[in-house]
Structures are given as structure tokens and as C-alpha cells.
Amino acid sequence: MACFQCGAVMEFTSKSFVKLKRAMATRSCFEIRAIRLEVGGVCEKCRTRQATANSELIHAHFARTNCVSQTRRGGAGKDLYIAPQISR
């Protein structure tokens, strides 16, 4: 697996993948010597870094606009920022 942001490459092994390779070889009567599966995305470190940057931007916005934000815990321990309601 390769991270699109930092370029980190991680190995992933699975018994399911080994079983699939075996089944492919058996059904096709083909001697498989290599299988390549590319998976690209964003690693946990980069996602955390991005979430922190987003949080800092939100706090900076509230500081500039003299708004008070409320914070509460959301799913998976993430902070949810709730903008104050504007009176009409």
C-alpha cells in the first residue's frame, strides 16, 4: 500500500490473498510466480496531520471572527465543531 501524500509504502499480507492465489492457479492450471496488487490512499499519519491542520484552521477562523465554538466528541474520538447559531 502506498500513501499518496508522504510516499510511505506498507506491506499487507492476508491468508485470503494466499487462498485466492492458490485457487487461481488451480482453476487456470497456470503456474503463478508473481501477483501484484497496488493499493493507494492516505496513511494514518497523514490523515492525523491533516485533521490537526483542519482543526487549527477552524480555531483560527473562530478567533478571527470573534465567534465562540462548542466542541464535543464525535464518533471514533473525533472532535466535532459546532458553529454558534446566529440570532435573527
CNS distance restraints for C-alpha pairs under 8 A (distance, minus, plus):
assign (resid   1 and name CA) (resid   9 and name CA) 5.54 0.50 0.50
assign (resid   1 and name CA) (resid  10 and name CA) 5.09 0.50 0.50
assign (resid   1 and name CA) (resid  11 and name CA) 6.31 0.50 0.50
assign (resid   1 and name CA) (resid  12 and name CA) 7.20 0.50 0.50
assign (resid   1 and name CA) (resid  38 and name CA) 6.41 0.50 0.50
assign (resid   1 and name CA) (resid  39 and name CA) 4.71 0.50 0.50
assign (resid   1 and name CA) (resid  40 and name CA) 5.59 0.50 0.50
assign (resid   1 and name CA) (resid  41 and name CA) 7.55 0.50 0.50
assign (resid   2 and name CA) (resid   7 and name CA) 6.05 0.50 0.50
assign (resid   2 and name CA) (resid   8 and name CA) 5.66 0.50 0.50
assign (resid   2 and name CA) (resid   9 and name CA) 4.47 0.50 0.50
assign (resid   2 and name CA) (resid  10 and name CA) 6.45 0.50 0.50
assign (resid   2 and name CA) (resid  38 and name CA) 7.83 0.50 0.50
assign (resid   2 and name CA) (resid  39 and name CA) 6.33 0.50 0.50
assign (resid   2 and name CA) (resid  40 and name CA) 4.84 0.50 0.50
assign (resid   2 and name CA) (resid  41 and name CA) 6.47 0.50 0.50
assign (resid   2 and name CA) (resid  42 and name CA) 7.71 0.50 0.50
assign (resid   2 and name CA) (resid  43 and name CA) 7.95 0.50 0.50
assign (resid   3 and name CA) (resid   7 and name CA) 4.87 0.50 0.50
assign (resid   3 and name CA) (resid   8 and name CA) 5.27 0.50 0.50
assign (resid   3 and name CA) (resid   9 and name CA) 6.56 0.50 0.50
assign (resid   3 and name CA) (resid  40 and name CA) 5.87 0.50 0.50
assign (resid   3 and name CA) (resid  41 and name CA) 5.15 0.50 0.50
assign (resid   3 and name CA) (resid  42 and name CA) 4.71 0.50 0.50
assign (resid   3 and name CA) (resid  43 and name CA) 5.46 0.50 0.50
assign (resid   4 and name CA) (resid  40 and name CA) 6.43 0.50 0.50
assign (resid   4 and name CA) (resid  41 and name CA) 5.65 0.50 0.50
assign (resid   4 and name CA) (resid  42 and name CA) 5.77 0.50 0.50
assign (resid   5 and name CA) (resid  42 and name CA) 6.38 0.50 0.50
assign (resid   5 and name CA) (resid  46 and name CA) 6.91 0.50 0.50
assign (resid   6 and name CA) (resid  46 and name CA) 7.18 0.50 0.50
assign (resid   8 and name CA) (resid  43 and name CA) 7.77 0.50 0.50
assign (resid  13 and name CA) (resid  17 and name CA) 7.34 0.50 0.50
assign (resid  14 and name CA) (resid  18 and name CA) 6.62 0.50 0.50
assign (resid  15 and name CA) (resid  19 and name CA) 6.19 0.50 0.50
assign (resid  16 and name CA) (resid  20 and name CA) 6.14 0.50 0.50
assign (resid  17 and name CA) (resid  21 and name CA) 6.23 0.50 0.50
assign (resid  18 and name CA) (resid  22 and name CA) 6.27 0.50 0.50
assign (resid  19 and name CA) (resid  23 and name CA) 6.12 0.50 0.50
assign (resid  20 and name CA) (resid  24 and name CA) 6.06 0.50 0.50
assign (resid  21 and name CA) (resid  25 and name CA) 6.23 0.50 0.50
assign (resid  21 and name CA) (resid  32 and name CA) 7.68 0.50 0.50
assign (resid  21 and name CA) (resid  35 and name CA) 7.99 0.50 0.50
assign (resid  22 and name CA) (resid  26 and name CA) 6.16 0.50 0.50
assign (resid  23 and name CA) (resid  27 and name CA) 6.03 0.50 0.50
assign (resid  24 and name CA) (resid  28 and name CA) 5.96 0.50 0.50
assign (resid  24 and name CA) (resid  30 and name CA) 7.79 0.50 0.50
assign (resid  25 and name CA) (resid  29 and name CA) 5.52 0.50 0.50
assign (resid  25 and name CA) (resid  30 and name CA) 5.03 0.50 0.50
assign (resid  25 and name CA) (resid  31 and name CA) 6.06 0.50 0.50
assign (resid  25 and name CA) (resid  32 and name CA) 6.18 0.50 0.50
assign (resid  26 and name CA) (resid  30 and name CA) 7.16 0.50 0.50
assign (resid  42 and name CA) (resid  46 and name CA) 6.34 0.50 0.50
assign (resid  42 and name CA) (resid  47 and name CA) 6.50 0.50 0.50
assign (resid  43 and name CA) (resid  47 and name CA) 6.26 0.50 0.50
assign (resid  44 and name CA) (resid  48 and name CA) 6.05 0.50 0.50
assign (resid  45 and name CA) (resid  49 and name CA) 6.17 0.50 0.50
assign (resid  46 and name CA) (resid  50 and name CA) 6.07 0.50 0.50
assign (resid  47 and name CA) (resid  51 and name CA) 6.10 0.50 0.50
assign (resid  48 and name CA) (resid  52 and name CA) 6.16 0.50 0.50
assign (resid  49 and name CA) (resid  53 and name CA) 6.26 0.50 0.50
assign (resid  50 and name CA) (resid  54 and name CA) 6.11 0.50 0.50
assign (resid  51 and name CA) (resid  55 and name CA) 6.12 0.50 0.50
assign (resid  52 and name CA) (resid  56 and name CA) 6.23 0.50 0.50
assign (resid  53 and name CA) (resid  57 and name CA) 6.26 0.50 0.50
assign (resid  54 and name CA) (resid  58 and name CA) 6.28 0.50 0.50
assign (resid  55 and name CA) (resid  59 and name CA) 6.26 0.50 0.50
assign (resid  56 and name CA) (resid  60 and name CA) 6.06 0.50 0.50
assign (resid  57 and name CA) (resid  61 and name CA) 6.10 0.50 0.50
assign (resid  58 and name CA) (resid  62 and name CA) 6.33 0.50 0.50
assign (resid  59 and name CA) (resid  63 and name CA) 6.16 0.50 0.50
assign (resid  60 and name CA) (resid  64 and name CA) 6.16 0.50 0.50
assign (resid  61 and name CA) (resid  65 and name CA) 6.19 0.50 0.50
assign (resid  62 and name CA) (resid  66 and name CA) 5.83 0.50 0.50
assign (resid  62 and name CA) (resid  67 and name CA) 4.89 0.50 0.50
assign (resid  62 and name CA) (resid  68 and name CA) 6.43 0.50 0.50
assign (resid  62 and name CA) (resid  69 and name CA) 6.83 0.50 0.50
assign (resid  63 and name CA) (resid  67 and name CA) 6.53 0.50 0.50
assign (resid  63 and name CA) (resid  68 and name CA) 7.94 0.50 0.50
assign (resid  67 and name CA) (resid  84 and name CA) 7.20 0.50 0.50
assign (resid  68 and name CA) (resid  83 and name CA) 7.65 0.50 0.50
assign (resid  68 and name CA) (resid  84 and name CA) 6.68 0.50 0.50
assign (resid  69 and name CA) (resid  81 and name CA) 6.51 0.50 0.50
assign (resid  69 and name CA) (resid  82 and name CA) 6.04 0.50 0.50
assign (resid  69 and name CA) (resid  83 and name CA) 5.60 0.50 0.50
assign (resid  69 and name CA) (resid  84 and name CA) 6.25 0.50 0.50
assign (resid  70 and name CA) (resid  81 and name CA) 5.94 0.50 0.50
assign (resid  70 and name CA) (resid  82 and name CA) 5.36 0.50 0.50
assign (resid  70 and name CA) (resid  83 and name CA) 6.97 0.50 0.50
assign (resid  70 and name CA) (resid  84 and name CA) 7.49 0.50 0.50
assign (resid  71 and name CA) (resid  79 and name CA) 6.35 0.50 0.50
assign (resid  71 and name CA) (resid  80 and name CA) 5.69 0.50 0.50
assign (resid  71 and name CA) (resid  81 and name CA) 4.99 0.50 0.50
assign (resid  71 and name CA) (resid  82 and name CA) 6.44 0.50 0.50
assign (resid  72 and name CA) (resid  79 and name CA) 5.80 0.50 0.50
assign (resid  72 and name CA) (resid  80 and name CA) 5.50 0.50 0.50
assign (resid  72 and name CA) (resid  81 and name CA) 7.00 0.50 0.50
assign (resid  73 and name CA) (resid  77 and name CA) 5.86 0.50 0.50
assign (resid  73 and name CA) (resid  78 and name CA) 5.82 0.50 0.50
assign (resid  73 and name CA) (resid  79 and name CA) 4.81 0.50 0.50
assign (resid  73 and name CA) (resid  80 and name CA) 6.06 0.50 0.50
assign (resid  74 and name CA) (resid  78 and name CA) 5.03 0.50 0.50
assign (resid  74 and name CA) (resid  79 and name CA) 5.61 0.50 0.50
assign (resid  74 and name CA) (resid  80 and name CA) 5.69 0.50 0.50
